[in-house]
Every structure is written in structure tokens, then in C-alpha cells.
Amino acid sequence: MGIGIKELLIILVIVIVLFGTKKLRNVGADLGGAIKSFRAAMKEGEEDKKHAENEGETLEGEVTSKKNEKV
């Protein structure tokens, strides 16, 4: 016994009636902007990490292991 299509449609109609389409559109746009910013920050962090590895530096807060170092 799960939630079927009919139940989902009823919930969707109730949400639209309660919040209105304009409010839902604004929430969707805000959520999309937040996801876009998060992805950009993740990409920037990866680029910083690659740059630091090429320079042989350690990023602040990064833990390195001695397994990979030759003695």
C-alpha cells in the first residue's frame, strides 16, 4: 500500500490551493538558484584542490596520509 497517482494529484491540488502558483514558482526559482550556486562552489573547490595538488600545497583543513610519500 503506497501512495498512488490519485493521492499525489490530490496532494498537488491542495498545495496549489494553499500556496498559489506564484508562490510555488518563486520557491522553485529560489531552489534552482541555490542548487546552481552550490554546484558552482563545488566546481570551484575541485579546481582549487587540483591547483593545490599541482603546486604541492596542502589546503587548509585537508588531511594527508604518509602512505603515498616515499621515505
C-alpha positions in Angstrom: 0.0 0.0 0.0 1.8 3.0 -1.2 0.9 6.4 -2.5 -0.7 6.2 -5.9 -1.2 8.7 -8.7 -4.6 9.7 -7.4 -3.2 10.6 -4.0 -0.3 12.5 -5.5 -2.6 14.6 -7.6 -4.9 15.4 -4.7 -1.8 16.5 -2.6 -0.6 18.6 -5.6 -4.0 20.3 -5.9 -4.1 21.0 -2.1 -0.6 22.5 -2.2 -1.5 24.7 -5.2 -4.7 25.9 -3.5 -2.9 26.7 -0.2 0.2 28.4 -1.6 -0.8 29.6 -5.1 1.1 29.1 -8.3 3.0 32.4 -8.0 4.4 31.5 -4.6 5.3 28.0 -5.8 7.1 29.5 -8.9 9.1 31.8 -6.6 10.1 28.9 -4.3 11.1 26.8 -7.4 13.2 29.7 -8.7 14.9 30.2 -5.4 15.6 26.5 -5.0 17.1 26.4 -8.6 19.3 29.3 -7.8 20.6 27.7 -4.6 21.4 24.5 -6.5 23.2 26.4 -9.2 25.3 28.3 -6.6 26.1 25.0 -4.8 27.3 23.4 -8.0 29.5 26.4 -8.8 31.0 26.3 -5.4 31.7 22.6 -5.6 33.3 23.1 -9.0 35.4 26.0 -7.7 36.5 23.8 -4.7 37.6 21.0 -7.0 39.6 23.4 -9.2 41.3 24.8 -6.1 42.2 21.3 -4.9 43.7 20.4 -8.3 45.6 23.6 -8.3 47.0 23.0 -4.8 47.9 19.4 -5.8 49.8 20.7 -8.8 51.7 23.2 -6.6 52.3 20.6 -3.9 50.5 22.6 -1.3 48.0 21.3 1.3 44.6 23.0 1.5 43.6 24.3 4.9 41.9 21.6 6.9 43.0 18.8 4.4 44.3 15.6 5.9 47.2 13.9 4.1 48.4 10.4 4.7 52.0 9.3 4.7 51.2 6.1 2.8 51.8 7.8 -0.5 55.0 9.5 0.5 58.3 7.8 -0.2 60.8 7.5 2.7 
